[in-house]
Amino acid sequence: MPSRSRPSVPGGALTPERLAELRDRFESDPVRRMVQNAVCKTPVDDIALNRQVVTNGDFSFSHTLDDWKVTHQKATGRCWLFAGLNLLRVGAMKKMKLKEFEFSQNYLFFWDKLERANYFLERILDTADRPLDDRHVAWLLSRPLDDGGQWNMFVNIVRKHGLVPQTAMPESESSSSSAKMNGILLHRLRAGARQLRELAASGASLPKLREAKDGIVEAVHRILCTHLGTPPATFIWQWTDTDRKFHRDGVMTPQSFARKYITVPLEDYVCLVHDPRPTSPAGKTFTVDFLGNVIGGGIVQYLNIDIDRMKQVAMRTIVDGEPVWMGCDVGKMMQRSLGLWDARLFDYEGVYGATFDLDKAGRLQYHQTQMTHAMLFTGVDVVRGKKRDGARRWKVENSWGPDSGRNGFYMMNDNWFDEYMFEIAARKSALPRRLQEALKFKPIALPPWDPMGALAGESMSI
């Protein structure tokens, strides 16, 4: 009678013996059992919350700029637009002597969607000779259009289309909850991409391809008007200021309104990032392939600097009386109801008995971090030093409404800035001459899927 041999176990497989050993080790550890009981009944962040960090968070700052209510992007990824408009509204409120004012976020949302649809279709034409499974083509088709965006993309839209007050183009259902509209747009754009690629494969001329593309853009325009409303070409602007004095500008265009009420020199702003990966040398400029929105507009360009330089630029800007647009990985080490970020906010190692030891460069390289949200620095707690001043904590104006954080504002401890802050927009004049000179060189092109382009994707909403 033939003997029954035990089936061979593939190398690397989890054997019954190893699984039994893992179970015995866990169940024999009273600390693990206690933590299991707690986490099975209570959210893990409540268990892991570092009380010492919480009790030291007194939400006080030596320099605070904000004296206004926060805005609300609702169920959309428009944070970059909100942060940009929140920066611009500070000067506009001062100029008009208003306590509260908002530019129309819906207006810029409309034009970014339309411009980005056109930008996507042009990239489809550029890559029409590549196979459908080419990685760049596959990336384009995976995300023809998103809610997120970058600082340079914000500037492109404002420069081309101007601004209007929120009353001239108020929110719609889809501007506040964009998922359904986006799904319809994605379907139309992917169908359009197939149409253009098939025409190109048949030998159609570029004028014929552009004619077909124009029909797709027209369909996108109809969809956007249906969901968001039609952007005004002109509007009447009048208001009563805080001294109860009435003002009337009369009939204005979006471009004339922008010229009158943008009080900062957008053309002087540059995007500064902290990318500590060995492949991203400091003092060099970078761009991301296929990242943009306006054909003929400025490219997305970053200047990579060290984190201490970024802090000094942001701190000096706030002390001089101007908020700072910034991008970060918002969901890491965040307690929403407290409005608190700290790099040691949650003791996950203590909860799980496991290490989480990727540094900032490693988290970028291994897909554990990326820019997910844009907001505004509106305050800083400056500590006087013997050699130079430093920041202890930062005040942040979010765009998740007043029920998030502390009336919509958050406190960022400086150690969180080190680990999860990636980007600020700042004036070139805030940089030393050598870094201003670096802006003149052709930027290094990163691939479309690089994490430095992530903020233009599905950025985090409330």
VEXRO-12905 format. One record per residue (C-alpha): y, x, z; residue in three letters. Coordinates in steps of 0.05 Angstrom, whole numbers, padded with zeros to 5 digits, always signed. Example, Ala and Ser with C-alpha at 12.3 -4.5 7.8 and 13.67 -1.06 7.14 Angstrom:
# residues 2
-00090+00246+00156ALA
-00021+00273+00143SER
***
This chain:
# residues 462
+00000+00000+00000MET
+00066+00031-00021PRO
+00113+00050+00036SER
+00180+00015+00041ARG
+00234+00068+00039SER
+00302+00053+00068ARG
+00355+00038+00014PRO
+00400+00097+00002SER
+00471+00089+00029VAL
+00527+00107-00020PRO
+00572+00164+00003GLY
+00633+00138+00040GLY
+00603+00070+00056ALA
+00612+00038+00124LEU
+00541+00038+00153THR
+00516-00014+00204PRO
+00511+00042+00255GLU
+00584+00062+00245ARG
+00607-00011+00249LEU
+00569-00020+00314ALA
+00600+00043+00341GLU
+00671+00018+00324LEU
+00657-00048+00359ARG
+00629-00015+00421ASP
+00688+00032+00426ARG
+00739-00024+00421PHE
+00703-00071+00469GLU
+00692-00016+00521SER
+00767+00000+00524ASP
+00802-00047+00574PRO
+00871-00030+00546VAL
+00850-00051+00476ARG
+00820-00116+00502ARG
+00883-00132+00541MET
+00927-00119+00480VAL
+00881-00161+00438GLN
+00888-00219+00486ASN
+00964-00213+00484ALA
+00971-00206+00408VAL
+00923-00263+00394CYS
+00970-00309+00432LYS
+01039-00277+00420THR
+01074-00247+00359PRO
+01061-00173+00358VAL
+01135-00155+00355ASP
+01146-00191+00421ASP
+01091-00148+00451ILE
+01115-00083+00420ALA
+01190-00093+00434LEU
+01220-00034+00470ASN
+01258-00064+00528ARG
+01297+00000+00541GLN
+01326-00002+00471VAL
+01344-00075+00479VAL
+01379-00067+00546THR
+01420-00008+00520ASN
+01446-00049+00461GLY
+01513-00073+00488ASP
+01543-00089+00419PHE
+01609-00053+00432SER
+01646-00010+00381PHE
+01706+00036+00384SER
+01729+00013+00314HIS
+01720-00058+00288THR
+01750-00088+00225LEU
+01719-00157+00219ASP
+01758-00218+00242ASP
+01724-00270+00198TRP
+01661-00312+00191LYS
+01600-00287+00155VAL
+01576-00314+00088THR
+01507-00341+00071HIS
+01465-00322+00010GLN
+01411-00372+00031LYS
+01344-00371-00006ALA
+01366-00320-00058THR
+01368-00244-00068GLY
+01443-00242-00081ARG
+01457-00195-00023CYS
+01489-00142-00068TRP
+01538-00193-00096LEU
+01554-00220-00027PHE
+01565-00150+00001ALA
+01610-00131-00058GLY
+01651-00195-00053LEU
+01654-00189+00023ASN
+01685-00120+00013LEU
+01736-00147-00037LEU
+01754-00208+00003ARG
+01782-00166+00060VAL
+01841-00143+00018GLY
+01848-00211-00014ALA
+01853-00246+00053MET
+01907-00197+00076LYS
+01946-00206+00012LYS
+01943-00282+00015MET
+01951-00284+00092LYS
+01887-00324+00100LEU
+01839-00325+00159LYS
+01780-00346+00116GLU
+01768-00338+00042PHE
+01708-00328-00005GLU
+01704-00310-00077PHE
+01653-00351-00116SER
+01586-00318-00110GLN
+01557-00369-00158ASN
+01606-00348-00213TYR
+01583-00275-00212LEU
+01510-00298-00205PHE
+01516-00337-00270PHE
+01546-00279-00309TRP
+01497-00228-00281ASP
+01438-00272-00301LYS
+01464-00281-00372LEU
+01483-00208-00381GLU
+01417-00185-00352ARG
+01378-00230-00399ALA
+01415-00198-00457ASN
+01403-00129-00427TYR
+01328-00143-00421PHE
+01322-00167-00493LEU
+01358-00105-00518GLU
+01308-00062-00480ARG
+01252-00102-00512ILE
+01281-00084-00580LEU
+01286-00011-00559ASP
+01212-00009-00541THR
+01185-00056-00596ALA
+01147+00002-00628ASP
+01107+00016-00564ARG
+01041-00018-00548PRO
+01042-00078-00503LEU
+01005-00041-00448ASP
+01053+00018-00449ASP
+01075+00027-00376ARG
+01149+00019-00392HIS
+01138-00044-00433VAL
+01092-00072-00379ALA
+01146-00057-00326TRP
+01199-00093-00368LEU
+01154-00154-00376LEU
+01136-00154-00302SER
+01209-00165-00281ARG
+01254-00187-00338PRO
+01305-00214-00289LEU
+01315-00213-00214ASP
+01366-00235-00163ASP
+01379-00165-00135GLY
+01426-00113-00162GLY
+01463-00048-00150GLN
+01535-00028-00136TRP
+01549-00005-00208ASN
+01521-00071-00234MET
+01569-00109-00188PHE
+01627-00069-00215VAL
+01604-00083-00287ASN
+01605-00158-00277ILE
+01672-00159-00241VAL
+01705-00115-00294ARG
+01680-00157-00352LYS
+01683-00228-00324HIS
+01734-00225-00267GLY
+01731-00267-00204LEU
+01746-00338-00183VAL
+01754-00370-00113PRO
+01693-00407-00088GLN
+01728-00473-00098THR
+01732-00460-00173ALA
+01656-00453-00179MET
+01621-00475-00115PRO
+01549-00466-00097GLU
+01495-00508-00132SER
+01424-00524-00109GLU
+01397-00468-00153SER
+01449-00416-00133SER
+01427-00427-00061SER
+01353-00430-00077SER
+01339-00393-00141SER
+01263-00390-00145ALA
+01252-00449-00192LYS
+01309-00429-00239MET
+01284-00358-00240ASN
+01214-00381-00259GLY
+01241-00420-00318ILE
+01284-00361-00340LEU
+01225-00313-00335LEU
+01182-00359-00379HIS
+01237-00364-00432ARG
+01251-00289-00432LEU
+01177-00270-00437ARG
+01168-00318-00494ALA
+01230-00288-00526GLY
+01202-00218-00517ALA
+01139-00239-00555ARG
+01181-00269-00610GLN
+01223-00205-00618LEU
+01162-00159-00616ARG
+01126-00199-00668GLU
+01187-00200-00713LEU
+01194-00125-00705ALA
+01121-00114-00721ALA
+01130-00155-00786SER
+01185-00107-00808GLY
+01246-00150-00793ALA
+01313-00114-00798SER
+01356-00101-00737LEU
+01407-00155-00759PRO
+01350-00205-00763LYS
+01324-00184-00695LEU
+01393-00191-00664ARG
+01401-00260-00696GLU
+01336-00281-00663ALA
+01357-00250-00598LYS
+01423-00289-00600ASP
+01383-00354-00603GLY
+01344-00334-00541ILE
+01409-00316-00504VAL
+01438-00384-00523GLU
+01377-00418-00492ALA
+01386-00377-00428VAL
+01459-00397-00427HIS
+01440-00471-00430ARG
+01390-00462-00374ILE
+01441-00427-00330LEU
+01495-00479-00343CYS
+01445-00533-00325THR
+01426-00500-00259HIS
+01491-00466-00237LEU
+01546-00503-00272GLY
+01593-00479-00326THR
+01638-00420-00306PRO
+01712-00439-00311PRO
+01755-00406-00364ALA
+01818-00424-00325THR
+01833-00457-00258PHE
+01893-00474-00214ILE
+01900-00433-00151TRP
+01943-00454-00092GLN
+01936-00447-00017TRP
+01969-00452+00051THR
+01971-00388+00091ASP
+01962-00376+00166THR
+02037-00387+00176ASP
+02028-00455+00143ARG
+02069-00432+00083LYS
+02047-00462+00016PHE
+02035-00418-00045HIS
+02018-00435-00117ARG
+01997-00385-00170ASP
+01987-00439-00221GLY
+01938-00433-00278VAL
+01898-00369-00275MET
+01840-00338-00313THR
+01783-00302-00276PRO
+01810-00236-00303GLN
+01882-00249-00279SER
+01856-00272-00211PHE
+01815-00208-00204ALA
+01874-00164-00225ARG
+01919-00197-00173LYS
+01871-00200-00114TYR
+01827-00139-00119ILE
+01864-00090-00075THR
+01816-00030-00078VAL
+01808+00016-00138PRO
+01737-00001-00162LEU
+01740+00053-00215GLU
+01746+00105-00160ASP
+01681+00085-00125TYR
+01616+00123-00131VAL
+01547+00108-00105CYS
+01521+00158-00053LEU
+01447+00159-00035VAL
+01403+00197+00014HIS
+01337+00212-00021ASP
+01300+00267+00017PRO
+01241+00274-00030ARG
+01229+00345-00055PRO
+01236+00320-00126THR
+01307+00295-00113SER
+01353+00355-00101PRO
+01415+00343-00060ALA
+01481+00351-00096GLY
+01453+00323-00161LYS
+01464+00256-00196THR
+01409+00208-00214PHE
+01400+00145-00254THR
+01341+00097-00263VAL
+01314+00081-00333ASP
+01322+00008-00355PHE
+01365-00008-00294LEU
+01429-00044-00312GLY
+01459-00110-00331ASN
+01517-00105-00381VAL
+01507-00074-00449ILE
+01565-00026-00457GLY
+01579-00026-00382GLY
+01573+00033-00334GLY
+01504+00060-00318ILE
+01474+00059-00249VAL
+01489+00129-00222GLN
+01474+00159-00154TYR
+01498+00223-00122LEU
+01445+00249-00074ASN
+01476+00276-00009ILE
+01450+00293+00060ASP
+01448+00239+00113ILE
+01501+00272+00157ASP
+01550+00273+00099ARG
+01537+00200+00086MET
+01551+00183+00159LYS
+01616+00222+00159GLN
+01641+00188+00096VAL
+01622+00119+00122ALA
+01653+00132+00190MET
+01719+00159+00163ARG
+01724+00100+00115THR
+01717+00050+00172ILE
+01764+00087+00217VAL
+01815+00087+00160ASP
+01810+00011+00158GLY
+01762-00005+00101GLU
+01691-00035+00104PRO
+01633+00001+00070VAL
+01583-00030+00021TRP
+01513-00004+00036MET
+01439-00011+00019GLY
+01380-00002+00066CYS
+01308-00022+00082ASP
+01329-00081+00124VAL
+01263-00108+00151GLY
+01240-00045+00185LYS
+01249-00040+00261MET
+01293-00103+00262MET
+01298-00157+00314GLN
+01333-00215+00279ARG
+01352-00259+00338SER
+01383-00200+00375LEU
+01416-00173+00312GLY
+01389-00104+00327LEU
+01362-00045+00288TRP
+01334+00017+00323ASP
+01283+00068+00298ALA
+01244+00061+00364ARG
+01252-00015+00371LEU
+01177-00030+00368PHE
+01122+00012+00400ASP
+01068-00002+00348TYR
+01032+00063+00366GLU
+01024+00038+00438GLY
+00999-00030+00415VAL
+00948-00005+00365TYR
+00931+00064+00392GLY
+00945+00090+00322ALA
+00997+00138+00293THR
+01049+00118+00241PHE
+01075+00187+00224ASP
+01104+00184+00154LEU
+01174+00214+00152ASP
+01229+00185+00108LYS
+01209+00226+00047ALA
+01136+00208+00057GLY
+01152+00134+00063ARG
+01188+00137-00004LEU
+01132+00176-00037GLN
+01076+00132-00010TYR
+01110+00064-00023HIS
+01124+00048+00050GLN
+01199+00042+00043THR
+01253+00025-00008GLN
+01321-00008-00011MET
+01312-00082+00002THR
+01381-00108+00023HIS
+01455-00095+00015ALA
+01507-00110+00069MET
+01574-00086+00095LEU
+01592-00038+00151PHE
+01651-00068+00188THR
+01652-00026+00252GLY
+01630+00039+00283VAL
+01626+00068+00353ASP
+01654+00138+00347VAL
+01637+00191+00398VAL
+01685+00249+00404ARG
+01652+00317+00396GLY
+01674+00388+00407LYS
+01664+00407+00334LYS
+01669+00339+00300ARG
+01665+00266+00316ASP
+01599+00228+00307GLY
+01575+00156+00306ALA
+01532+00125+00361ARG
+01522+00057+00329ARG
+01546+00016+00270TRP
+01568-00057+00263LYS
+01541-00093+00202VAL
+01564-00157+00168GLU
+01502-00191+00140ASN
+01500-00249+00091SER
+01446-00291+00125TRP
+01493-00341+00157GLY
+01519-00348+00228PRO
+01452-00367+00259ASP
+01423-00297+00246SER
+01439-00239+00292GLY
+01501-00247+00333ARG
+01541-00299+00295ASN
+01516-00265+00232GLY
+01533-00193+00252PHE
+01483-00139+00270TYR
+01483-00074+00309MET
+01451-00012+00278MET
+01437+00046+00324ASN
+01449+00114+00293ASP
+01376+00135+00294ASN
+01360+00075+00248TRP
+01413+00100+00199PHE
+01375+00166+00194ASP
+01309+00132+00177GLU
+01324+00070+00136TYR
+01394+00077+00107MET
+01395+00098+00034PHE
+01461+00083+00000GLU
+01535+00071+00007ILE
+01592+00060-00042ALA
+01652+00104-00027ALA
+01714+00132-00059ARG
+01707+00197-00096LYS
+01766+00223-00057SER
+01723+00221+00006ALA
+01678+00276-00023LEU
+01690+00351-00023PRO
+01708+00382-00090ARG
+01638+00410-00104ARG
+01608+00340-00099LEU
+01663+00309-00141GLN
+01647+00362-00194GLU
+01573+00343-00191ALA
+01591+00273-00215LEU
+01610+00302-00283LYS
+01540+00325-00301PHE
+01489+00283-00337LYS
+01445+00248-00285PRO
+01371+00261-00278ILE
+01333+00199-00303ALA
+01282+00169-00255LEU
+01228+00122-00282PRO
+01240+00046-00278PRO
+01190+00038-00221TRP
+01222+00090-00176ASP
+01240+00062-00106PRO
+01313+00082-00118MET
+01318+00023-00165GLY
+01286-00028-00118ALA
+01350-00061-00094LEU
+01359-00091-00163ALA
+01292-00126-00156GLY
+01271-00181-00109GLU
+01317-00161-00052SER
+01307-00193+00015MET
+01335-00262+00029SER
+01341-00302+00093ILE
***
